Amino acid sequence: MTEIMASGVRGFYRGSDIIDERRIDPAYGAVDAYELMAPIIDTDKAMHWLMDLVESKGARFVTETITRDLVDLEDSLRARFDADAIVNCTGLQGEVLAGDDTVYPIRGGLIRVINDGTDFPKVDAALTITADAAGSANEIVFLVPRNDNILLIGGIAEPHEWELNLTLESPIIRRMRERCEKFLPGLKDARVDPHYPFAQGLRPFRGKNVRVERELRRTGSRIVHSYGQGGAGWSLSFGCAQDVVMLVEEALSGAPARPMAETTNDWKIPKIERRRW
Ligand SMILES: Cc1cc2nc3c(=O)[nH]c(=O)nc-3n(C[C@H](O)[C@H](O)[C@H](O)COP(=O)(O)OP(=O)(O)OC[C@H]3O[C@@H](n4cnc5c(N)ncnc54)[C@H](O)[C@@H]3O)c2cc1C
């Protein structure tokens, strides 16, 4: 929190009065709170926007499954598509396409309820209890309102679970809902979205860290990897994309590939002035 305060982020405020103001049940045991302004990405809209953007730049979309390591396929793929470089963003399939056996999923799920103010006072700010405060790293309170009158209720983190077979009745999902109802009692009256009640997915994690790196196993390769962003792929997408561009340019210039840790960059961390709050 002190880092956030020092960052100069807009709208920072700390005070236990937030607990009351946001209608959190006093019995939940929260004793302190802070808030800040942050952008929220509506991911359904963002996917359409990204597709349109790429299309408008003249891209041709081809849907196909690649079943082998890209190192073996690089020449044939580049020749077939007349491509200067290959960018691998296949998430968990980095295992096959990049020969990386450290990738693994952390399964997550979110209940979608109607947030139009009829069943409970409309929630217009994201509310969360951090993992350490919640007492469990894998089962937290995570409430996020979307633009379209939907409130997301979460969250869970289940490492190494590959099956997307959770339902609203799964014990861990029932616990998730009960936990959030205890936190924000109004949610007891919430109706799930009949068209799309529950979303689940696999966060693509990796043993060490995110990988944004040129292919190192083949001299002169023009493959750039960007995968393993785990539960922060949207937040990290902007910075990773910038690094990918830098690495593609580096590959095209004929510079030798370097392991990620040695890659230097020219980003300067802006000097941040401490603000009063
Ligand atoms: C419940 C949940 C909550 C989350 N919350 C947040 C959040 O609050 N903030 C945040 O920043 N992130 C969040 N994330 C994480 C974020 O969604 C992921 O990090 C992100 O989607 C990963 O994107 P990606 O493109 O790297 O991988 P993916 O979305 O997995 O995309 C991989 C792509 O590669 C393609 N592909 C895979 N294998 C092959 C193959 N063999 N051949 C051809 N194509 C292939 C797939 O079709 C797909 O298009 C959340 C995830 C979950 C599940």
The ligand as an SDF file (V2000), in Angstrom:
LIG
                    3D

 53 58  0  0  0  0  0  0  0  0999 V2000
  -10.6190  -16.3150  -13.7480 C   0  0  0  0  0  0  0  0  0  0  0  0
   -9.4990  -15.5070  -14.3480 C   0  0  0  0  0  0  0  0  0  0  0  0
   -9.3130  -14.2010  -13.9230 C   0  0  0  0  0  0  0  0  0  0  0  0
   -8.3010  -13.4330  -14.4750 C   0  0  0  0  0  0  0  0  0  0  0  0
   -8.1650  -12.1430  -14.0440 N   0  0  0  0  0  0  0  0  0  0  0  0
   -7.2130  -11.3700  -14.6020 C   0  0  0  0  0  0  0  0  0  0  0  0
   -7.0600  -10.0080  -14.1970 C   0  0  0  0  0  0  0  0  0  0  0  0
   -7.7690   -9.5100  -13.3150 O   0  0  0  0  0  0  0  0  0  0  0  0
   -6.0920   -9.2650  -14.7860 N   0  0  0  0  0  0  0  0  0  0  0  0
   -5.2610   -9.7730  -15.7440 C   0  0  0  0  0  0  0  0  0  0  0  0
   -4.4080   -9.0500  -16.2430 O   0  0  0  0  0  0  0  0  0  0  0  0
   -5.3790  -11.0530  -16.1460 N   0  0  0  0  0  0  0  0  0  0  0  0
   -6.3200  -11.8670  -15.5930 C   0  0  0  0  0  0  0  0  0  0  0  0
   -6.4160  -13.1680  -15.9650 N   0  0  0  0  0  0  0  0  0  0  0  0
   -5.3640  -13.7540  -16.7990 C   0  0  0  0  0  0  0  0  0  0  0  0
   -5.4740  -13.5000  -18.2630 C   0  0  0  0  0  0  0  0  0  0  0  0
   -6.7680  -13.8290  -18.7130 O   0  0  0  0  0  0  0  0  0  0  0  0
   -4.3980  -14.3540  -18.9550 C   0  0  0  0  0  0  0  0  0  0  0  0
   -3.1230  -14.0300  -18.4550 O   0  0  0  0  0  0  0  0  0  0  0  0
   -4.4190  -14.1020  -20.4470 C   0  0  0  0  0  0  0  0  0  0  0  0
   -5.6630  -14.4220  -20.9860 O   0  0  0  0  0  0  0  0  0  0  0  0
   -3.3540  -14.9360  -21.1470 C   0  0  0  0  0  0  0  0  0  0  0  0
   -3.3870  -14.5660  -22.4900 O   0  0  0  0  0  0  0  0  0  0  0  0
   -2.5310  -15.3110  -23.5750 P   0  0  0  0  0  0  0  0  0  0  0  0
   -2.9370  -14.7050  -24.8780 O   0  0  0  0  0  0  0  0  0  0  0  0
   -1.0880  -15.3380  -23.2020 O   0  0  0  0  0  0  0  0  0  0  0  0
   -2.9760  -16.8360  -23.4950 O   0  0  0  0  0  0  0  0  0  0  0  0
   -4.3660  -17.4530  -23.9050 P   0  0  0  0  0  0  0  0  0  0  0  0
   -5.4830  -16.5220  -23.6070 O   0  0  0  0  0  0  0  0  0  0  0  0
   -4.3650  -18.8250  -23.3100 O   0  0  0  0  0  0  0  0  0  0  0  0
   -4.2900  -17.5500  -25.5010 O   0  0  0  0  0  0  0  0  0  0  0  0
   -3.4790  -18.5020  -26.1290 C   0  0  0  0  0  0  0  0  0  0  0  0
   -3.8270  -18.4810  -27.6040 C   0  0  0  0  0  0  0  0  0  0  0  0
   -2.9830  -19.4010  -28.2880 O   0  0  0  0  0  0  0  0  0  0  0  0
   -3.7690  -20.2560  -29.0940 C   0  0  0  0  0  0  0  0  0  0  0  0
   -3.1170  -21.5590  -29.1320 N   0  0  0  0  0  0  0  0  0  0  0  0
   -2.8230  -22.3510  -28.0750 C   0  0  0  0  0  0  0  0  0  0  0  0
   -2.2300  -23.4680  -28.4830 N   0  0  0  0  0  0  0  0  0  0  0  0
   -2.1240  -23.3960  -29.8290 C   0  0  0  0  0  0  0  0  0  0  0  0
   -1.5970  -24.2840  -30.8330 C   0  0  0  0  0  0  0  0  0  0  0  0
   -1.0560  -25.4400  -30.5070 N   0  0  0  0  0  0  0  0  0  0  0  0
   -1.6750  -23.8970  -32.1330 N   0  0  0  0  0  0  0  0  0  0  0  0
   -2.2320  -22.7190  -32.4780 C   0  0  0  0  0  0  0  0  0  0  0  0
   -2.7350  -21.8350  -31.5560 N   0  0  0  0  0  0  0  0  0  0  0  0
   -2.6880  -22.1820  -30.2610 C   0  0  0  0  0  0  0  0  0  0  0  0
   -5.1230  -20.3250  -28.3930 C   0  0  0  0  0  0  0  0  0  0  0  0
   -6.1230  -20.6900  -29.2980 O   0  0  0  0  0  0  0  0  0  0  0  0
   -5.2750  -18.8990  -27.8920 C   0  0  0  0  0  0  0  0  0  0  0  0
   -5.7890  -18.0590  -28.8870 O   0  0  0  0  0  0  0  0  0  0  0  0
   -7.4390  -13.9720  -15.4510 C   0  0  0  0  0  0  0  0  0  0  0  0
   -7.6220  -15.2790  -15.8760 C   0  0  0  0  0  0  0  0  0  0  0  0
   -8.6330  -16.0370  -15.3260 C   0  0  0  0  0  0  0  0  0  0  0  0
   -8.8130  -17.4530  -15.8110 C   0  0  0  0  0  0  0  0  0  0  0  0
  1  2  1  0
  2  3  1  0
  2 52  2  0
  3  4  2  0
  4  5  1  0
  4 50  1  0
  5  6  2  0
  6  7  1  0
  6 13  1  0
  7  8  2  0
  7  9  1  0
  9 10  1  0
 10 11  2  0
 10 12  1  0
 12 13  2  0
 13 14  1  0
 14 15  1  0
 14 50  1  0
 15 16  1  0
 16 17  1  0
 16 18  1  0
 18 19  1  0
 18 20  1  0
 20 21  1  0
 20 22  1  0
 22 23  1  0
 23 24  1  0
 24 25  2  0
 24 26  1  0
 24 27  1  0
 27 28  1  0
 28 29  2  0
 28 30  1  0
 28 31  1  0
 31 32  1  0
 32 33  1  0
 33 34  1  0
 33 48  1  0
 34 35  1  0
 35 36  1  0
 35 46  1  0
 36 37  1  0
 36 45  1  0
 37 38  2  0
 38 39  1  0
 39 40  1  0
 39 45  2  0
 40 41  1  0
 40 42  2  0
 42 43  1  0
 43 44  2  0
 44 45  1  0
 46 47  1  0
 46 48  1  0
 48 49  1  0
 50 51  2  0
 51 52  1  0
 52 53  1  0
M  END
$$$$
